[in-house]
Each structure stands twice: as C-alpha cells, then as structure tokens.
Amino acid sequence: MSTIPAVAFDVALFGEAMLLLVADRPGPIENATAFHKRTAGAETNVAIGLARLGLKVGWASRLGTDSMGRALLAAMQGEGIDCSHVICDASQRTGFQFKGRVTDGSDPPVEYHRKGSAASRMGPADVDEAWLASARHLHATGVFAAISDTSLPAALRTMEVMRAAGRTISFDPNLRPTLWSSPEAMRHWINELAARADWVLPGMEEGVFLTAQDTPEGVARFYRERGAKLVVVKLGAEGAYYDSDVEGTGRVAGFPVEEIVDTVGAGDGFAAGVVSALLEGRSVPDAVRRGAWIGARAVQVLGDTEGLPTRAQLEEARL
C-alpha cells in the first residue's frame, strides 16, 4: 500500500509559459514597431497570482534554453515560485505570442507561436507523482490539456494522482478552440476534465458552449450533477454566480472598472482569488468576491499579470 506524501506546499500547476510581446500601439499587430516583453500562460498567470498572495506554489513545465526560456524561468523564480520541476531542454524551443493593443475594451488580437514547443512535449512521464501529491491543491486548465496529444493524458494523470491522494482540484475550462482538433473534441475533453475537479470555474459564454445551458444556474447544475462540489460561473462585469454543496447558491456583484485596457488574464486573476480564499478557509461568497476584485484589477492593465495584487494590497482592500 502506497503512502500519501505529507503536505509540502499549497498549490501545484502544470502548464506552458510563453514569452508575451505586447504591441506598442493600437491597430493590427503587423503595424506595431515595438513590443513590450511580458510573461503569458493561463497556468503561470494563476501561479503568479497565488504566489503574490503568499501561497507556496510549485510549477511544472518544460522550456528551451533559449533567451525566452531563460527570461521566463527567471521571472517565475523571481515571483517565489518553486520551479524545481521545470525542465530546460537545449534541443527544444520556448513558445511565444504576440498580442495587439486595443483601446475599446474588446479582446485584443493574439497570435500564438507555440506548436512544437518544449512544453508541448510534456506527457504523463513528466508527472512526478510524489511531488504532486505533496501539494494541498492542484489548479488545472483546459489550455495545458490542449497543447498536444501527449499533454492531454498528462493533464488527466495529474488529476488522477490528486484524487487518489485526497487533495482538492480546481479547473478552469479556458477554451482555446484553435488548439483542439474540433469543437466536439474540445467539448468532450473539457467536460471530462471538469468531471474530475472539485471546483469548476467556467465563464458564461464557454459554459453555454460546453453544457448547452443558457443560464448561469443551468451551467452550474450541469457540473454539479457530474460531481463538482462548487461551480462558479463568471459573468464579466456582472460578477459571478455560484452553486456550492455547502453554502448553496448565490450571486456576487462585479467591481466597477473605470477603463478596460486588456481583458486577457482576467479569468486567471479570478481563479487565483477564488482558489486562494478557499484554501484559506474563507466562505464561498468571500472567495468569489475576492476573485471578482482581482479580475477587475486585471482588465485595467496592459499585461496578463500586472494587475495581480500582493498580500498587502489584498489586506488593504479587506478581501
């Protein structure tokens, strides 16, 4: 009989980090003459958000040893994240992306260059089960599962390990249609992954696609019937709806935003807020309120992580 490792850190994440190049001016990406360098990646955004709030976070991935890989590794280590399970492979390259700038609050254009990247070569063998099970919690997204044929079984394995260890799992669908072979495959596998999670965090638009339900209540019910203990449906500026097996159902209002600069990363900030609060033993409404506050901060800055608060800022806001 195998033994469950003692808890060594709070949250584990598996996923791809990409170098983000943000255009210096609005308009088509090809018209930009300069770019601001940032980090990007759904899982790494959440990892950074959690680490800034004081949680002990471990991130597993693969990077090239190119300048982009070195920059990303340094950035993650600089946030205090455990990168001991990040493999740097000189034979592989690091993924990157270009992002346009918008001024009207719409989603900015994004151009990915990640096919065949080091992270896309990850598979089940990259899952160090003892290390993973020593985390209290796993946060997973639909992005890591989608980047290659080998990352999907790796994502499934991470959830199996944590289920067997009795740890909690959160899952953000984070749909990326261009990474899947078809909309039907995306729907099937995202819902398969969600069925293995304790806390499911869909946006309303993706929830409609995934569940064929057209209300937050219907989307939440779909995942609750498949085993989720908590579903939080993100409603943008309107806040969020939650359905919990402990605290029932309810809505949390959104936080006012003076100017929307960039919507990318808002859902990752929301996830960091919800997960951090739940791991601290806060109530579901308090956790959703924290998530909504961080999501509102995220849309008011240029990059994916500049709006993620520190613990001091969180306490100042009394959240």
VEXDREN-2710 file (C-alpha; in Angstrom, 1 decimal):
% VEXDREN-2710
k/r/px/py/pz
1/MET/0.0/0.0/0.0
2/SER/1.5/3.3/-1.1
3/THR/1.7/6.2/1.4
4/ILE/0.4/9.7/0.7
5/PRO/3.3/12.3/0.9
6/ALA/3.0/14.9/3.7
7/VAL/1.9/18.3/2.5
8/ALA/4.9/20.4/1.4
9/PHE/3.3/23.3/-0.4
10/ASP/-0.1/24.8/-1.3
11/VAL/-0.8/24.6/-5.0
12/ALA/0.7/22.7/-7.9
13/LEU/0.3/23.7/-11.6
14/PHE/1.3/22.1/-14.9
15/GLY/1.4/24.2/-18.0
16/GLU/3.2/26.2/-20.6
17/ALA/4.8/29.6/-20.1
18/MET/5.2/31.7/-23.2
19/LEU/7.0/35.0/-23.8
20/LEU/4.4/37.6/-24.4
21/LEU/5.2/40.5/-26.8
22/VAL/2.6/43.3/-26.5
23/ALA/2.3/45.8/-29.3
24/ASP/3.3/49.4/-28.5
25/ARG/0.3/50.9/-30.3
26/PRO/-3.4/50.0/-31.2
27/GLY/-4.1/48.5/-34.6
28/PRO/-3.1/45.4/-36.5
29/ILE/-0.1/43.6/-34.9
30/GLU/1.8/43.9/-38.2
31/ASN/1.8/47.7/-37.9
32/ALA/3.5/47.7/-34.5
33/THR/7.1/48.8/-34.5
34/ALA/8.0/47.9/-30.9
35/PHE/6.7/45.4/-28.3
36/HIS/6.7/45.2/-24.5
37/LYS/8.0/41.9/-23.1
38/ARG/5.9/40.1/-20.6
39/THR/5.1/36.5/-19.4
40/ALA/2.0/34.7/-20.5
41/GLY/0.2/31.4/-19.9
42/ALA/-3.0/30.5/-18.1
43/GLU/-1.4/28.3/-15.5
44/THR/1.6/30.6/-15.0
45/ASN/-0.7/33.6/-14.5
46/VAL/-2.6/31.8/-11.8
47/ALA/0.7/30.6/-10.2
48/ILE/2.0/34.2/-10.1
49/GLY/-1.3/35.4/-8.6
50/LEU/-1.3/32.8/-5.9
51/ALA/2.4/33.4/-5.1
52/ARG/1.9/37.1/-4.7
53/LEU/-0.8/36.4/-2.1
54/GLY/1.7/34.4/-0.1
55/LEU/0.8/30.8/-1.0
56/LYS/3.6/28.3/-1.6
57/VAL/3.3/27.4/-5.3
58/GLY/5.0/24.8/-7.5
59/TRP/5.0/24.9/-11.3
60/ALA/6.0/22.0/-13.6
61/SER/6.8/22.6/-17.2
62/ARG/9.4/22.4/-20.0
63/LEU/11.3/25.3/-21.5
64/GLY/14.0/25.7/-24.1
65/THR/17.4/27.1/-23.0
66/ASP/17.0/30.0/-25.4
67/SER/16.8/33.6/-24.3
68/MET/13.0/33.4/-24.0
69/GLY/13.2/30.3/-21.8
70/ARG/15.8/31.9/-19.6
71/ALA/13.7/35.1/-19.2
72/LEU/10.5/33.1/-18.3
73/LEU/12.3/30.9/-15.8
74/ALA/13.9/34.0/-14.1
75/ALA/10.5/35.7/-14.0
76/MET/8.8/32.7/-12.3
77/GLN/11.6/32.2/-9.8
78/GLY/11.5/36.0/-9.1
79/GLU/7.9/35.5/-8.0
80/GLY/9.0/33.0/-5.4
81/ILE/7.5/30.0/-7.3
82/ASP/9.1/26.6/-6.9
83/CYS/10.5/25.7/-10.4
84/SER/12.3/22.6/-9.4
85/HIS/10.1/20.6/-11.8
86/VAL/10.7/22.8/-14.8
87/ILE/13.0/21.0/-17.3
88/CYS/15.1/23.2/-19.6
89/ASP/15.9/21.3/-22.8
90/ALA/18.6/22.7/-25.1
91/SER/17.1/20.7/-28.0
92/GLN/13.6/22.4/-27.7
93/ARG/12.4/25.9/-28.2
94/THR/10.2/28.1/-26.0
95/GLY/6.8/29.2/-27.2
96/PHE/5.9/32.9/-27.6
97/GLN/3.0/35.0/-28.6
98/PHE/2.3/38.5/-30.0
99/LYS/-0.6/40.5/-28.6
100/GLY/-2.2/43.6/-30.2
101/ARG/-3.3/46.6/-28.2
102/VAL/-6.9/47.8/-28.1
103/THR/-8.5/50.9/-26.7
104/ASP/-12.2/50.0/-26.7
105/GLY/-12.3/47.2/-24.1
106/SER/-12.6/44.4/-26.7
107/ASP/-10.5/41.3/-26.7
108/PRO/-7.1/42.1/-28.2
109/PRO/-5.8/40.1/-31.2
110/VAL/-3.4/37.4/-30.2
111/GLU/-1.0/35.4/-32.4
112/TYR/0.5/32.2/-30.9
113/HIS/3.8/30.6/-31.9
114/ARG/3.7/27.5/-29.7
115/LYS/3.4/24.5/-32.0
116/GLY/6.1/22.0/-31.2
117/SER/7.3/24.0/-28.2
118/ALA/9.2/22.4/-25.3
119/ALA/6.1/22.4/-23.1
120/SER/4.0/20.7/-25.8
121/ARG/6.4/17.7/-25.5
122/MET/5.2/17.1/-21.9
123/GLY/3.5/13.8/-21.2
124/PRO/2.5/11.5/-18.3
125/ALA/6.1/10.7/-17.6
126/ASP/6.6/14.4/-16.7
127/VAL/4.2/13.9/-13.7
128/ASP/6.3/13.4/-10.6
129/GLU/3.5/11.8/-8.6
130/ALA/5.2/12.1/-5.1
131/TRP/5.9/15.8/-5.7
132/LEU/2.5/16.5/-7.0
133/ALA/0.7/14.7/-4.1
134/SER/2.7/16.7/-1.6
135/ALA/0.6/19.8/-2.7
136/ARG/-2.6/20.6/-0.9
137/HIS/-4.3/21.5/-4.2
138/LEU/-4.0/21.2/-8.0
139/HIS/-5.2/24.0/-10.3
140/ALA/-5.7/22.8/-13.8
141/THR/-6.9/24.5/-17.0
142/GLY/-8.1/23.4/-20.4
143/VAL/-5.0/25.0/-22.0
144/PHE/-2.4/22.5/-20.9
145/ALA/-4.6/19.6/-21.9
146/ALA/-5.0/21.1/-25.4
147/ILE/-1.4/22.0/-26.4
148/SER/-0.6/18.5/-27.7
149/ASP/-1.6/14.8/-27.9
150/THR/0.7/14.0/-25.0
151/SER/-0.2/16.9/-22.7
152/LEU/-3.9/15.7/-22.5
153/PRO/-3.0/12.3/-20.9
154/ALA/-0.6/14.2/-18.7
155/ALA/-3.3/16.5/-17.5
156/LEU/-5.6/13.6/-16.8
157/ARG/-2.9/11.9/-14.9
158/THR/-2.3/14.9/-12.6
159/MET/-6.0/14.9/-11.7
160/GLU/-6.0/11.1/-11.1
161/VAL/-3.0/11.5/-8.7
162/MET/-4.6/14.2/-6.7
163/ARG/-7.9/12.4/-6.5
164/ALA/-6.1/9.3/-5.2
165/ALA/-4.3/11.4/-2.6
166/GLY/-7.5/13.0/-1.4
167/ARG/-6.4/16.5/-2.4
168/THR/-8.6/19.2/-3.9
169/ILE/-8.6/20.2/-7.6
170/SER/-9.9/23.4/-9.3
171/PHE/-10.5/23.5/-13.0
172/ASP/-10.9/26.5/-15.4
173/PRO/-12.0/25.4/-18.9
174/ASN/-10.1/28.3/-20.5
175/LEU/-11.2/27.3/-24.0
176/ARG/-8.7/27.6/-26.9
177/PRO/-10.6/26.3/-30.0
178/THR/-7.5/26.6/-32.3
179/LEU/-5.6/24.0/-30.2
180/TRP/-8.2/21.3/-30.5
181/SER/-8.9/19.1/-33.5
182/SER/-12.6/20.0/-33.4
183/PRO/-15.2/21.8/-31.3
184/GLU/-16.7/18.4/-30.4
185/ALA/-13.3/17.1/-29.2
186/MET/-12.9/20.3/-27.1
187/ARG/-16.3/19.9/-25.5
188/HIS/-15.8/16.2/-24.8
189/TRP/-12.4/16.5/-23.2
190/ILE/-13.0/19.8/-21.3
191/ASN/-16.1/18.2/-19.7
192/GLU/-14.1/15.0/-18.9
193/LEU/-11.5/17.1/-17.1
194/ALA/-14.2/19.2/-15.3
195/ALA/-15.8/16.0/-14.0
196/ARG/-12.6/15.2/-12.2
197/ALA/-12.5/18.5/-10.4
198/ASP/-13.9/19.7/-7.1
199/TRP/-14.2/23.4/-8.1
200/VAL/-15.1/24.3/-11.6
201/LEU/-14.8/27.9/-12.9
202/PRO/-16.4/28.4/-16.3
203/GLY/-17.2/31.7/-18.0
204/MET/-20.8/32.1/-19.1
205/GLU/-20.0/32.1/-22.8
206/GLU/-17.9/28.9/-22.6
207/GLY/-20.5/27.4/-20.3
208/VAL/-23.2/27.8/-22.9
209/PHE/-20.9/26.0/-25.5
210/LEU/-19.9/23.2/-23.1
211/THR/-23.2/22.4/-21.5
212/ALA/-25.9/23.7/-23.9
213/GLN/-27.4/25.5/-21.0
214/ASP/-28.2/29.2/-21.4
215/THR/-28.4/30.4/-17.8
216/PRO/-25.7/30.5/-15.0
217/GLU/-27.9/28.2/-13.0
218/GLY/-28.1/25.7/-15.8
219/VAL/-24.4/25.7/-16.4
220/ALA/-23.6/25.3/-12.7
221/ARG/-26.2/22.5/-12.4
222/PHE/-24.6/20.6/-15.3
223/TYR/-21.2/20.4/-13.5
224/ARG/-22.7/19.9/-10.0
225/GLU/-24.6/16.8/-11.4
226/ARG/-21.2/15.5/-12.6
227/GLY/-19.6/15.7/-9.2
228/ALA/-18.3/19.2/-8.7
229/LYS/-18.7/20.4/-5.1
230/LEU/-18.6/24.1/-6.2
231/VAL/-19.2/25.7/-9.6
232/VAL/-18.6/29.5/-10.0
233/VAL/-19.9/30.9/-13.3
234/LYS/-18.1/34.1/-14.3
235/LEU/-20.4/36.8/-15.6
236/GLY/-17.9/39.5/-16.5
237/ALA/-18.9/43.0/-15.3
238/GLU/-22.0/41.5/-13.6
239/GLY/-19.8/39.4/-11.2
240/ALA/-20.4/35.7/-10.8
241/TYR/-23.0/33.1/-9.8
242/TYR/-22.0/30.2/-7.5
243/ASP/-23.5/26.8/-6.6
244/SER/-22.0/25.0/-3.7
245/ASP/-22.8/21.8/-1.9
246/VAL/-22.1/23.5/1.5
247/GLU/-23.2/27.1/1.1
248/GLY/-26.0/26.9/-1.5
249/THR/-26.4/29.2/-4.4
250/GLY/-25.9/33.0/-4.8
251/ARG/-24.6/35.9/-6.8
252/VAL/-21.7/38.2/-6.2
253/ALA/-21.7/41.6/-7.9
254/GLY/-18.8/42.7/-10.0
255/PHE/-16.5/45.6/-9.1
256/PRO/-16.7/48.8/-11.0
257/VAL/-13.9/49.4/-13.6
258/GLU/-13.0/52.9/-14.8
259/GLU/-11.3/51.8/-18.0
260/ILE/-10.9/48.4/-19.6
261/VAL/-7.3/48.2/-21.0
262/ASP/-6.9/44.5/-21.7
263/THR/-9.3/41.6/-20.9
264/VAL/-6.7/38.8/-21.3
265/GLY/-5.8/37.3/-17.9
266/ALA/-8.9/38.4/-16.1
267/GLY/-10.2/34.9/-15.7
268/ASP/-6.8/33.7/-14.4
269/GLY/-6.9/36.5/-11.8
270/PHE/-10.4/35.5/-10.8
271/ALA/-9.2/31.9/-10.3
272/ALA/-6.3/33.0/-8.2
273/GLY/-8.7/34.9/-6.0
274/VAL/-11.2/32.1/-5.6
275/VAL/-8.6/29.4/-5.0
276/SER/-6.5/31.4/-2.5
277/ALA/-9.5/32.3/-0.4
278/LEU/-11.0/28.8/-0.4
279/LEU/-7.6/27.3/0.7
280/GLU/-7.6/29.9/3.5
281/GLY/-10.9/28.5/4.7
282/ARG/-12.9/31.6/3.6
283/SER/-16.6/31.3/2.7
284/VAL/-17.7/30.7/-0.9
285/PRO/-19.2/34.3/-1.2
286/ASP/-16.0/35.8/0.2
287/ALA/-13.9/33.7/-2.2
288/VAL/-16.0/34.7/-5.2
289/ARG/-15.8/38.4/-4.1
290/ARG/-12.0/38.2/-4.0
291/GLY/-11.9/36.6/-7.4
292/ALA/-14.2/39.3/-8.9
293/TRP/-12.0/42.0/-7.3
294/ILE/-8.8/40.6/-8.8
295/GLY/-10.5/40.0/-12.2
296/ALA/-11.5/43.7/-12.2
297/ARG/-7.9/44.8/-11.5
298/ALA/-6.6/42.5/-14.2
299/VAL/-8.6/44.2/-17.0
300/GLN/-7.2/47.6/-16.2
301/VAL/-3.6/46.9/-17.1
302/LEU/-1.7/46.0/-20.2
303/GLY/-0.1/42.6/-19.4
304/ASP/-1.5/39.4/-18.0
305/THR/0.0/39.8/-14.5
306/GLU/0.5/43.5/-13.7
307/GLY/-2.9/43.7/-12.0
308/LEU/-2.4/40.7/-9.7
309/PRO/-2.2/42.1/-6.2
310/THR/0.2/41.4/-3.4
311/ARG/-1.0/40.2/0.0
312/ALA/-0.6/43.7/1.4
313/GLN/-2.8/45.1/-1.3
314/LEU/-5.4/42.4/-0.6
315/GLU/-5.4/43.2/3.1
316/GLU/-5.7/46.9/2.3
317/ALA/-8.8/46.1/0.3
318/ARG/-10.1/44.0/3.2
319/LEU/-10.6/41.0/0.9
END
